[in-house]
Amino acid sequence: MSIEPPTDRSVYDFSHRIRVRFAETDAMGIVHHSRYLPYFEEARVEYLRHIGHPYHEIRAEGVDMAVLEAGVQYRQPLKFDDVFDVHVAMGPSTRATFQMVYLLTINDVVHSTGITVHGAVTPDGRPTRLPAWLRSFSNEAPGT
């Protein structure tokens, strides 16, 4: 992970709205820390669909995007029935890896930020080059 996720919503390319389900909360009604990564995944899949590259089509081309690293910074808790936005942007990439950054907000309040690092792999798990369309995204951190 080589970038810090920006907290300015305007630098993100895409956002996806999610409602917190009761099953995602603990006894205090607060979202359990383990649920944030699935929120990132849901938004990431929707982002890929939004830019014209649904994940099932990427896989059909013989490429998977394995998560190599993930990090979350928790700032304000999410609670049962909250409706929040997951803002998503591409980060730096190399020939075989790319980073994505996430910002979770309710209105103007930042609830968390996150980063995932992905490696392109073949169906049998061997590293491979990123598809050209993915490499064409920025090699700079969003907001720079």
Helices and strands as residue ranges (DSSP letters): G 9-11, E 14-19, G 22-24, G 33-35, H 36-50, H 55-60, E 64-74, E 83-93, E 97-106, E 109-121, H 132-135
